[in-house]
Amino acid sequence: MLENKERIFNAIKFKTVDRIPITFRATEITAIKLMKYFGFQNPADFIGNRKEFIKQLGADMWSSGSRLDKFSVFLPGYNGPNAREPYIEDDQYYYTIGINTANSKISPFYGVNPPLANIDHASDIEEGFLTSRLKYYNFSKMLNRYGDNRISYENIKDDDDSIISIGNLTTVFMSCAFLRGTENFLADMAANIKLAEKIINEVSDFCLEYANNELEAFGDKAQYYGTWDDVAGQAGILFSPQLFRKYFLPVYKKLIENVKKHNLVFGWHVCGSVHEFMPYMIDAGIDVFDVVQTSARNMDLETIYRLYGKNVCIHGGIDVQKVLLNKKPKDIKDEVRKIYDLWGKKGGVIMAPSHMILPETPIENILAVYDAVYDLN
């Protein structure tokens, strides 16, 4: 029988697995509700409970957005300006490049009051305004983002259920959108091209240099490089394939090439219906496509398998919006069976909720996912 981490990496490499690996991801409220269900004495101590919790649930990993292991993400030390109230110091480090983040009930809300929202011309942006911030990071001191010694590198590096991860601040499109405002930036790419190109160039230079420093410092210790870029909505992509190929794909190619030099797995998280961009990213070398939002247009499991099932490992596939929230346990088990019928045990899939499981999701529906994995084994 395979260990959790071995099972996941087998799936990524399209090697045979003893069963399809499965991860858990949910809002904090949902996780606490489940902890209480399982009888944990301190249900809010996710770090202390994480190993026993995933064991009782029947998962291989507790994942988050763009990483397969929520608790093993490492960031450089930071000695720059702090976030100003009412904004928060988010654990994605967006505040370190001037992007404002606010608290919300479910997850942080990024890109509040974009700092470049009111400029009109490319000349209004100072040359190197982002790369000049690189001096604030201490890449020789990579720290677990939760700041808890129980999950320091030395304490988890040999765990069978930890995947050492890096890869923040390389969300190229979203960083541009958070700095400028999404609507403004999309309009710029159509009508204020010089300004759009200035922002893209500044963000791209920062992302690539940040990643290079990150990889040089920690690439030999990490196993997974996870990044995200929500370039699509549920109805389709947010801008044209031509613009993606021109402005963003070259950056990702350079980033992925550098990541692969360090023999890391590269995972790309994107929500929505992303068919027009996905072939380019697969050709560029991504290993994992996350989150596989099956409720989006033409993102059903059969289509995903037909188009990408032999070319990239998918992470996701269990819809949190309609299936987990509203269906019966039997229907949910049918969704799990569908994944088994398509992929089998030949690798290429890590089953998971398609995003954070919502607080109002019935517990029996959540449990049905993980029960089905073992029922079908």
Residue pairs with C-beta under 8 A, 6 or more apart in sequence:
1 18
2 10
2 17
2 18
3 160
3 161
4 21
4 54
4 60
4 61
4 160
4 161
5 60
5 159
5 160
5 161
5 162
5 163
6 160
7 17
7 18
7 19
7 21
7 60
8 21
8 60
8 61
8 68
8 163
8 350
9 265
10 16
10 17
10 347
11 17
11 20
11 21
11 313
11 347
11 348
11 349
11 350
12 265
12 287
12 288
12 313
12 347
12 350
13 313
13 347
14 310
14 313
14 346
14 347
14 348
15 347
16 345
16 346
16 347
17 345
17 346
17 347
18 345
18 377
19 345
19 373
19 374
19 376
19 377
20 339
20 340
20 343
20 345
20 349
20 350
20 351
20 373
21 60
21 61
21 350
21 351
22 58
22 59
22 60
22 350
22 351
22 352
22 369
22 370
22 373
23 59
23 60
23 61
23 62
23 63
23 68
23 315
23 350
23 351
23 352
24 54
24 57
24 59
24 61
24 62
24 63
24 352
24 353
24 357
24 370
25 62
25 63
25 64
25 65
25 70
25 352
25 353
25 355
25 356
25 357
26 34
26 353
26 356
26 357
26 358
26 366
27 106
27 107
27 356
27 357
27 358
27 359
28 46
29 105
29 106
29 359
30 356
30 357
30 358
30 359
30 361
30 366
31 43
31 46
32 43
32 44
33 359
33 363
34 53
34 57
34 363
34 366
35 43
35 44
35 49
35 53
36 43
37 363
38 53
38 56
38 57
40 49
40 52
40 53
42 48
42 49
43 49
46 53
46 62
46 71
47 71
47 146
47 148
47 150
47 151
48 150
50 62
50 71
51 161
53 62
54 60
54 61
54 62
54 161
57 367
57 370
58 370
58 371
58 373
58 374
59 370
60 161
60 350
61 68
61 69
61 70
61 161
61 163
62 69
62 70
62 71
63 69
63 70
63 315
63 352
64 70
64 73
65 226
65 228
65 269
65 290
66 167
66 226
66 227
66 228
66 267
66 268
66 269
66 290
67 73
67 163
67 165
67 167
67 224
67 226
67 267
68 163
68 165
68 224
68 226
68 267
68 288
68 315
68 350
69 161
69 162
69 163
69 164
69 165
69 224
71 144
71 146
71 151
71 156
71 162
72 144
72 151
72 156
72 162
72 163
72 164
72 165
73 144
73 145
73 165
73 166
73 167
73 168
73 226
74 142
74 143
74 144
74 145
74 153
74 164
74 165
74 166
74 218
74 222
75 91
75 93
75 142
75 143
75 145
75 166
75 168
76 137
76 138
76 139
76 141
76 142
76 143
76 213
76 214
76 217
77 137
77 138
77 141
77 142
77 143
78 93
78 96
78 136
78 137
78 138
79 136
79 137
79 138
80 96
80 133
80 135
80 136
80 137
81 136
82 89
82 95
83 89
83 90
83 95
83 100
83 101
86 102
87 95
87 100
87 101
87 102
87 112
88 95
88 101
88 102
88 103
88 108
89 95
89 101
90 101
90 108
90 110
91 145
91 146
92 101
92 108
92 110
92 168
92 169
93 168
93 169
94 101
94 110
94 169
94 175
94 178
95 101
96 133
96 136
96 137
96 169
97 130
97 133
97 169
97 175
97 179
97 206
98 115
98 133
98 179
99 110
99 111
99 114
99 115
99 175
99 178
99 179
100 111
100 112
100 113
100 114
100 115
101 108
101 109
101 110
101 111
101 112
102 108
102 109
102 112
103 109
106 356
106 358
106 359
107 356
110 174
110 178
111 174
111 177
111 178
111 179
111 181
111 182
114 178
114 179
114 180
114 181
114 184
115 179
116 125
116 179
116 180
116 181
116 184
116 199
117 180
117 181
117 184
119 125
119 195
120 192
120 195
121 194
121 195
122 194
122 195
122 197
122 198
125 195
125 198
125 199
125 202
128 202
128 205
129 202
130 202
130 203
130 205
130 206
131 202
131 205
131 206
131 209
133 206
134 206
134 209
134 210
134 213
137 210
137 213
139 213
139 214
139 216
139 217
139 218
140 217
142 153
142 166
142 214
142 217
142 218
142 221
144 151
144 152
144 153
149 155
151 162
153 164
153 221
156 162
156 164
157 164
157 221
163 223
163 224
164 221
164 222
164 223
164 224
165 222
165 223
165 224
165 225
165 226
166 214
166 215
166 218
166 219
166 222
166 224
166 225
166 226
166 264
167 211
167 214
167 224
167 225
167 226
167 227
167 267
168 227
169 175
169 206
169 207
169 210
170 207
170 210
170 211
170 227
170 255
171 207
171 227
171 228
171 229
172 200
172 203
172 204
172 207
172 229
172 248
172 251
172 252
173 229
173 230
173 231
173 248
174 228
174 229
174 230
175 203
175 206
175 207
176 185
176 196
176 199
176 200
176 203
177 185
177 186
179 199
179 203
180 188
180 199
185 196
185 199
186 238
186 239
188 195
188 196
188 199
189 196
189 239
189 243
189 247
196 247
197 247
200 247
200 248
204 251
207 251
207 255
208 251
208 254
208 255
208 258
211 255
211 258
211 259
212 258
215 225
215 258
215 259
215 261
215 262
215 264
219 259
219 261
219 262
219 264
220 262
222 262
222 264
223 264
223 265
224 264
224 265
224 267
225 259
225 264
225 265
225 266
225 267
226 267
226 269
226 290
227 255
227 267
227 268
227 269
228 268
228 269
228 270
228 290
229 248
229 268
229 269
229 270
230 270
230 271
230 272
231 237
231 238
231 239
231 244
231 248
231 270
231 274
231 277
232 238
232 270
232 271
232 272
232 273
232 274
232 277
232 296
233 271
233 272
233 273
233 296
234 271
234 272
234 273
234 293
234 295
234 296
234 297
235 272
235 273
235 296
235 297
236 272
236 273
236 276
236 297
237 244
237 272
237 273
237 274
237 276
237 277
241 276
241 277
241 280
244 276
244 277
244 280
245 280
249 280
249 281
249 284
252 268
252 281
252 284
253 284
253 285
256 266
256 284
256 285
256 286
257 285
259 266
260 266
260 285
265 287
265 288
266 285
266 286
266 287
266 288
267 286
267 287
267 288
267 289
267 290
267 315
268 281
268 286
268 288
268 289
268 290
269 290
269 291
270 277
270 289
270 290
270 291
271 291
271 293
271 296
271 355
272 293
272 296
272 299
273 293
273 296
273 297
273 298
273 299
275 298
275 299
275 307
278 289
278 307
278 308
278 312
281 289
282 289
282 308
282 311
282 312
286 312
287 312
287 313
288 312
288 313
288 314
288 315
288 350
289 308
289 312
289 313
289 314
289 315
290 314
290 315
290 316
290 352
291 315
291 316
291 352
291 354
291 355
292 299
292 304
292 314
292 315
292 316
292 317
292 354
293 299
293 316
293 319
293 354
293 355
294 300
294 301
294 304
294 316
294 317
294 318
294 319
294 323
294 354
295 319
295 321
295 322
295 323
295 354
301 317
301 335
301 338
301 339
301 342
302 342
304 314
304 317
305 342
305 343
308 314
309 342
309 343
309 348
309 349
310 348
312 348
313 347
313 348
313 349
313 350
314 348
314 349
314 350
315 349
315 350
315 352
316 350
316 351
316 352
316 353
316 354
316 355
317 335
317 339
317 349
317 351
317 352
317 354
318 324
318 332
318 335
318 336
318 339
318 351
318 352
318 353
318 354
318 369
319 335
319 354
320 353
320 354
320 355
320 356
320 357
320 358
320 361
321 354
321 355
323 331
323 332
323 335
324 332
324 353
324 357
324 358
324 361
324 365
324 366
324 369
325 358
325 360
325 361
325 365
327 365
328 365
329 364
329 365
329 367
329 368
330 368
332 365
332 368
332 369
332 372
333 368
333 369
333 371
333 372
333 375
336 351
336 369
336 372
336 373
336 376
337 372
337 376
339 349
339 351
340 376
342 349
343 349
351 369
351 373
353 369
357 366
